[in-house]
Amino acid sequence: MDILYRAGKASANEVRDAMADAPSYSAVRAMLRVLEEKGHVKHQAEGLKYVYVPTLARDTAKKNAVKHLMNTFFNDSPEQIVAALLDVSSTRLTGEELDRMAQLIEKARKEGK
């Protein structure tokens, strides 16, 4: 999906070429078919090949993925997901990043979220 979001659209061959340690062409086609069956991409014919495009904007897909992750692994608790994120990345977060996160929390508090 990242390749499709960056390119905007791509054929199976273009997706494969953009992958590090790419699987076979048929595996990429199968992956794109599954993504299409799940509604994440759609294809359009361009000449003799299919070109795949994402069906959702990247930000919408990102929000949906986070909601699914929170529901599946964190009992629908934003607090638990933030705690897990801080636990995993606490050694890599800079003071500026922590300040920005604190500002986002304060903004959400003021907006009543």
trRosetta pair geometry for C-beta under 8 A, 3 or more apart (Angstrom, degrees):
i j d omega theta_ij theta_ji phi_ij phi_ji
1 4 5.6 -58 -152 40 39 110
1 5 6.1 39 151 -20 71 105
1 35 7.1 175 -74 -134 92 142
1 40 6.6 -70 -99 163 119 130
1 41 7.7 -151 -109 -54 80 110
1 54 6.7 76 -155 -97 87 114
1 61 7.3 -158 174 161 142 156
2 5 5.7 -54 -146 38 31 111
2 6 6.3 28 156 -17 65 107
3 6 5.9 -57 -147 38 28 108
3 7 6.0 8 161 -2 66 115
3 10 6.2 -56 137 29 103 160
3 14 7.9 165 160 125 123 82
3 15 5.2 121 106 -134 148 75
3 18 4.6 131 -133 97 125 141
3 19 7.0 -56 -60 -64 146 77
4 7 6.1 -64 -134 49 27 98
4 8 7.6 -96 176 76 56 8
4 9 7.0 17 -152 -113 82 27
4 10 5.8 -128 -102 25 66 108
4 15 7.0 -7 -59 -100 83 110
4 41 6.4 -88 -147 -104 171 124
4 52 6.0 -69 -111 110 128 101
4 53 6.7 155 -172 -138 114 29
4 54 5.1 137 126 -45 122 92
5 8 7.8 29 -172 -71 22 34
5 54 5.9 33 -79 -31 71 148
5 58 4.8 84 -144 -89 130 116
5 61 8.0 -126 -84 49 130 147
6 18 7.9 178 71 -173 130 151
7 10 4.5 53 93 -52 154 112
7 14 6.9 127 -149 141 168 128
7 18 7.3 -117 -46 -60 130 163
8 53 7.0 -16 154 -126 56 95
9 44 8.0 -32 -150 39 139 109
9 51 5.0 42 163 160 115 112
9 52 6.6 170 -156 80 71 39
9 53 4.4 -31 -100 -83 95 90
10 14 3.9 -133 -166 93 99 123
10 15 5.0 127 117 -57 128 77
10 18 7.2 -48 -151 1 161 138
10 51 6.6 174 94 -155 10 80
10 52 6.1 -26 67 55 63 86
11 14 4.7 97 49 7 74 102
11 15 7.0 -133 95 -5 40 85
11 46 7.7 -110 -73 54 106 117
11 49 4.9 0 -125 150 134 135
11 50 6.6 126 -131 82 79 52
11 51 5.3 -56 -72 -100 69 65
11 52 7.2 123 -115 7 23 83
12 15 5.6 -52 -149 35 33 113
12 16 6.3 34 152 -19 65 106
12 25 6.5 86 134 -167 116 80
12 28 5.0 134 -170 116 93 111
12 29 4.8 11 -136 -81 155 75
12 32 5.7 -114 -98 0 95 152
12 49 7.8 -138 22 -169 86 110
12 50 7.1 45 -19 71 99 96
12 52 7.3 79 -62 -10 64 122
13 16 5.6 -54 -148 37 31 112
13 17 6.3 32 153 -21 65 106
13 25 6.8 -2 -94 -129 70 111
13 49 7.5 -60 11 -146 114 147
14 17 5.6 -50 -143 36 32 113
14 18 6.4 27 157 -16 63 109
15 18 6.0 -66 -153 38 29 107
15 19 6.7 33 151 -31 64 107
15 28 5.6 160 94 -172 114 127
15 32 6.9 154 28 -68 167 122
15 52 7.2 2 -46 46 133 129
16 19 5.8 -55 -153 22 33 115
16 22 4.7 91 -169 -169 74 142
16 23 7.7 -100 -127 63 97 59
16 25 5.8 -37 -71 -104 165 64
16 28 4.5 -94 -72 -45 98 166
17 22 7.3 -13 -74 -62 16 161
19 22 3.9 112 82 -92 113 88
19 23 7.6 -33 114 13 155 65
19 28 7.5 -155 -4 -98 148 122
22 28 7.0 -9 -172 -61 103 125
23 27 3.7 -66 128 84 129 145
23 28 6.2 166 73 -47 94 76
23 31 7.9 115 55 -24 136 131
24 27 4.6 100 56 2 79 102
24 28 7.2 -142 97 -3 45 84
25 28 5.8 -55 -153 35 34 111
25 29 6.4 34 150 -18 66 105
26 29 5.5 -50 -146 37 36 114
26 30 6.3 40 153 -21 65 104
27 30 5.6 -51 -147 36 32 113
27 31 6.4 36 151 -21 64 104
28 31 5.6 -52 -148 35 32 113
28 32 6.4 31 153 -17 65 105
29 32 5.8 -55 -148 38 31 110
29 33 6.3 35 152 -23 65 105
30 33 5.5 -51 -148 34 32 115
30 34 6.5 33 153 -18 64 103
31 34 5.8 -53 -151 35 31 110
31 35 6.5 31 151 -17 64 106
32 35 5.5 -52 -146 38 34 113
32 36 6.3 36 152 -21 65 104
32 41 6.4 -63 -159 74 78 149
32 43 7.6 74 155 -70 118 117
32 52 5.4 -112 -155 -75 124 158
33 36 5.6 -55 -150 36 31 112
33 37 6.4 33 151 -21 65 104
34 37 5.6 -50 -146 35 33 113
34 38 6.4 25 155 -11 64 108
35 38 5.9 -61 -148 43 30 107
35 40 4.3 -77 -173 66 86 117
35 41 4.6 38 124 15 113 110
35 52 7.7 63 87 -168 128 140
36 39 7.6 52 -178 -69 32 20
36 40 7.3 -92 -74 54 26 71
36 41 5.1 -62 -80 78 69 85
36 42 6.3 105 -132 -104 95 36
36 43 6.3 -26 -103 -18 142 97
36 52 7.3 -108 -68 -129 108 112
39 55 6.0 -82 167 52 67 159
40 54 6.8 -47 162 -140 70 73
40 55 6.2 -174 175 26 19 105
40 56 7.2 -58 -143 15 57 104
40 61 7.5 75 -143 -123 92 125
41 52 4.7 16 170 -175 136 106
41 53 6.4 152 -156 75 84 32
41 54 5.7 -58 -100 -102 75 38
41 55 6.1 -165 -106 -20 17 89
42 52 7.3 161 81 -147 29 64
42 53 6.1 -23 61 61 77 84
42 55 5.5 88 -16 -76 98 101
43 50 4.2 0 -175 -175 132 115
43 51 6.5 143 -156 69 74 37
43 52 5.1 -39 -95 -92 80 66
43 53 7.7 146 -103 15 31 72
44 50 7.1 139 66 -154 27 68
44 51 5.6 -28 64 61 80 91
44 53 7.0 11 4 2 107 115
45 49 7.6 152 -151 85 60 32
45 50 6.1 -47 -96 -99 55 61
45 51 7.7 121 -137 15 9 82
46 49 6.0 -23 68 71 81 80
46 50 7.6 108 22 -139 77 16
46 51 4.7 29 4 -14 124 123
54 57 7.7 118 114 -93 125 16
54 58 7.3 54 111 -68 168 66
54 61 7.0 -69 -173 -43 131 148
56 60 4.5 -121 178 88 108 118
56 61 4.5 135 97 -58 124 91
56 64 7.2 -18 160 6 168 141
57 60 4.6 87 60 8 85 106
57 61 6.9 -159 89 -6 41 88
58 61 5.7 -58 -147 40 30 111
58 62 6.1 35 154 -25 66 107
59 62 5.5 -51 -146 33 31 116
59 63 6.5 31 155 -18 64 103
60 63 5.9 -54 -150 36 31 109
60 64 6.4 30 153 -17 64 107
61 64 5.7 -55 -147 39 31 112
61 65 6.2 34 154 -22 65 107
62 65 5.8 -55 -148 34 29 112
62 66 6.5 26 155 -16 64 105
63 66 5.9 -55 -148 37 31 109
63 67 6.3 32 154 -19 65 106
64 67 5.7 -54 -148 36 31 112
64 68 6.3 31 154 -18 65 106
65 68 5.7 -55 -148 37 30 111
65 69 6.2 32 153 -19 65 107
66 69 5.6 -52 -145 38 32 113
66 70 6.1 33 155 -20 65 106
66 81 7.7 98 -171 174 90 159
67 70 5.8 -55 -146 37 28 110
67 71 6.2 26 156 -17 64 109
68 71 5.8 -57 -145 39 29 110
68 72 5.9 21 160 -15 66 114
69 72 6.0 -61 -138 41 24 106
69 73 5.9 -28 -179 27 64 113
69 74 7.2 35 134 5 71 111
69 81 7.1 97 116 -122 103 130
70 73 7.3 -76 -125 55 14 76
70 74 4.8 -57 -150 57 55 118
70 76 6.1 70 138 -122 96 33
70 77 7.1 -158 -172 52 97 38
70 78 6.6 -7 -140 -83 140 54
70 80 7.9 130 -148 71 80 98
70 81 5.1 -55 -107 -51 90 144
71 74 7.6 3 -15 53 11 75
71 76 5.5 27 -107 -78 61 76
73 81 7.8 97 88 -95 98 91
74 77 5.1 -120 149 54 93 81
74 78 7.9 89 128 -78 137 16
74 80 4.1 171 -163 95 101 118
74 81 4.5 -33 -95 -60 176 85
74 84 6.9 -118 -96 -1 120 138
75 80 6.3 64 45 18 94 161
77 80 3.9 67 91 7 118 108
77 81 6.8 166 95 -10 66 81
78 81 5.8 -59 -149 39 36 108
78 82 6.2 33 156 -17 70 107
79 82 6.0 -59 -148 39 28 107
79 83 6.2 29 154 -20 65 109
80 83 5.6 -53 -144 37 31 113
80 84 6.3 31 156 -19 64 105
81 84 5.7 -52 -148 36 32 111
81 85 6.4 35 152 -20 63 106
82 85 5.5 -53 -147 37 33 114
82 86 6.3 31 155 -17 66 106
83 86 5.9 -55 -147 39 29 109
83 87 6.3 32 153 -22 63 108
84 87 5.6 -54 -146 35 31 114
84 88 6.3 25 158 -15 66 108
85 88 6.0 -59 -146 39 28 106
85 89 6.0 -18 171 20 65 114
86 89 6.7 -77 -131 57 22 81
86 90 5.5 52 167 -73 66 93
86 93 7.5 -29 -133 -16 68 152
87 90 6.2 -18 -133 -21 18 115
89 92 4.9 -69 -167 52 79 106
89 93 5.5 87 130 -42 97 95
90 93 6.1 -45 -137 18 31 112
93 97 4.7 -128 -161 85 83 129
93 98 5.4 92 147 -54 123 91
93 101 8.0 -26 -156 -7 136 140
94 97 4.7 101 51 4 75 100
94 98 7.1 -142 94 -1 42 86
95 98 5.7 -56 -148 39 33 110
95 99 6.3 37 152 -22 66 106
96 99 5.6 -53 -148 35 32 114
96 100 6.4 32 154 -19 65 103
97 100 5.8 -52 -148 35 32 110
97 101 6.4 33 152 -18 64 105
98 101 5.6 -52 -147 36 33 113
98 102 6.3 37 152 -21 65 104
99 102 5.6 -54 -148 36 32 113
99 103 6.4 35 151 -21 64 104
100 103 5.5 -51 -149 34 34 114
100 104 6.6 37 151 -20 65 102
101 104 5.6 -51 -151 33 34 113
101 105 6.5 34 150 -18 65 104
102 105 5.7 -53 -150 36 33 112
102 106 6.3 34 152 -18 66 106
103 106 5.6 -53 -145 38 32 111
103 107 6.3 36 154 -21 65 105
104 107 5.7 -52 -146 35 30 113
104 108 6.4 31 154 -18 63 105
105 108 5.7 -55 -149 37 31 111
105 109 6.3 36 150 -24 64 104
106 109 5.4 -50 -148 32 33 116
106 110 6.5 32 154 -17 65 104
107 110 5.8 -56 -150 37 31 110
107 111 6.3 19 156 -9 65 111
108 111 5.9 -62 -142 45 30 105
108 113 4.2 -74 -166 57 87 122
109 112 7.9 36 172 -69 28 27
109 113 7.6 -72 -61 47 22 79
